Amino acid sequence: MKVKILLIFLSLTWISLIVRVFDLSVKSNEHYEMLSKNNSIKAELTPPVRGEILDRQLDPMAINELGFKISFAPHLIKGDDTHLLDAEIAYVMSMIPSLDPKAMKKAYKQEDSYYNHTFIDVVDFIPHDRMIPLYARMNLRETIKISPSPKRLYPYGNMASHILGYVAKANQKEVEGNELLQLLGHTGKTGIEKQYNIYLQGEAGERRIKVNAHNLEVEELGRSATKENRNLVLNIDMRLQKYMGELFAGNVGAIVVMDTKGAIYAAGSYPEYDLNEFVNGVTKAQWDYLMNSVNAPFTNKIVNGLYPPGSTIKTGLGLLYISSGILNENSSVHCTGTFRLGNRSFRCWNKHGHGDVSIHRAIAESCDDYFYKGSLNIGIERISGGLIRMGLGSKTQIDLPNEFLGTIPNRQWKRKKFKQPWYRGETLNSSIGQGNVLVTPIQIARYTALMATGKLPIPHVAHKMGNILVDPQPQDVLTPLEKRQLPLVQSAMRSVCNDPKGTAKAHMSSRFPVAGKTGTAQTTGIGQNVRNRLNENEMAYLQRSHAWFTAYGPADNPQFIVTVLIEHGGHGGEMAAPIVSGIYNKLLELGYIKLGQPKVSTPAPEQSNLGVN
């Protein structure tokens, strides 16, 4: 019996061994063969070519300059011994003496390690014409690899720099975990280049190769194509952009030229800077200037410049007043030039006063007193809520990165920011676009489009991504009553530019009637004891007011918005209106403005003053 049990045990043991041997030698063969294949098959990513950026006439604004990069094999440094690396650097220098050997050595040391088995880039870009005569000889060395490496080129240099943005070397944070960016090495940093970076950079292809134990290629097994050359067409017209820059020369500020549906045909933040300097990296001196200059050339003032809007907000505010149920189009106030609240006097810009003023005259002649008194009637909460609904103090959703919000203050805002109560005097300051009210030029342009059409557009620089049209639809934000009252505001805006007492009339030279609103935004307070204020041109530059003028045209058929801000430019009508006129004339010359039958009817200017409200 014991012998029988022993035989059974031995038989089971042998069967288990046989099964295990079979499993290891036969069934696991496929598994280990696959592992072996994986160990010997290598995938190489193929970098895509970045798409070009074109203006609406298909004129190139950002292109790729053909060239090559130089890479060295890894592990040329043995401990402290760098003679192998030095020999390769010397060889390259013998071919291209203009290169920097210290920079090449530094770039190599930063990437070389025991774990790195890929070639290391030591020279990012050599122009195509310079490399072609040397290519065959240099590529024969096993320790040197020459690869295509296009470099971004901006044919217009500094023109439209804040719209376009630039491409530059990616930093460690950007590269981390991004396989494609590790391959490309460069990425969009600002402007359109950043906003549409994923689309423009494309998608890498892949090449699958078999390598031996020495990491040498034995066979190509297959490849997938890159998705590249994804061109982006903008709404910008560089002819208009160039002309606009010439008109604005010598000034600091911003301009936006936009159709009433939000397509941006030209936009500038001034001063501008040369985009090409950033492709290979700016010097410390250049960077210090861009960061520290009082004119802030690196700031995109279109979306990041925060300014008091001054009287430009009186159009929307007037619409809120006459739609409030407290004031109406026939209400008027008596302006004496000064409004007293408590122990403080709030001045109108016309120290002699405007007399009896209706909504039409209040906007056309920019009477501050009308808006002071109206603001106390409807209160800061209704003012704040209405202006935010109309697009101020909120993001426009423009397709540019890092847009700022701005500020339309109210009680809650002040309590949260300063832990202080709201005072009635602050309501008065807010009613003329001063105090804590801050907006961006793109917000004022969009807000002006609302006054022109009754719709709030979404500004957009891009026109087409490949075959896909970029066409966000305007938003309907006005109440039914506001829509009915809007023609009164439009009539007043037309008078700003065309009536003898309009604040812009004396400085307009457009070839067709436009409608708009001037603004003179103070940058320094005026003491209560000052009776006669200095003229703007008598003040120190940094104490002068910012000059605004925002308009739509033609007045009877709104097609384009033009908004101009001149930092410390003084009176908006005097300084900005001639620039606006020139831009409208250029739009007509280029065929963008179509003159014809009016599409917007506005009532005749209201003349009567029926008492004081």
Buried (B, 14 or more C-beta within 10 A) or exposed (E): EEEEEEEEEEEEEEEEEEEEEEEEEEEEEEEEEEEEEEEBBBEBBBBBBBBBBBBBEEBBBBBBBBBBBBBBBBBBBEEEEBEBBBEBBEBBBEBBEEBEBEEBBEBBEEBBEEEEEEBBBBBBBBEBEBBEEBEEEBEEBEBBBBEEBBBBBBEBBBBBBBBBBBBBBBEEEBBEEEEBBEBBBBBBBBBBBBBBBEBBBBBBBBBBBEBEEEEEEEEEEEBBEBEBBBBBBBBBBBBBBBBBBEBBEEBBBBBBBBBBBBBBBBBBBBBBBBBBBBBEEBEEEBBEBBEEBEEBBBBBBBBBBBBBBBBBBBBBBBBBBBBBEBBBBBBBBBBBBBBEBEEEEBBBBBEEBBBBBBBBBBBBBBBBBBBBBBBBBBBBEBBBBBBBBBBBBBBBBBBBBEBBBBBBBBBEBBEEEEEEEBEEBBBBBBBBBBBBBBBBBBBBBBBBBBBBBBBBBBBBBBBBBEEEEBEBEBBEBBEEEBEEBBBBBBBBBBBBBBBEEBBBBEBBEBBBBBBBBBBBBBBEEEEEEEEEBEEBEEBEEEEBBBBBBBBBBBBBBBBBBBBBBBBBBBBBBBBBBBBBBBBBBBBBEBEBBEEEEEEBEBEEBBEEBEEEB
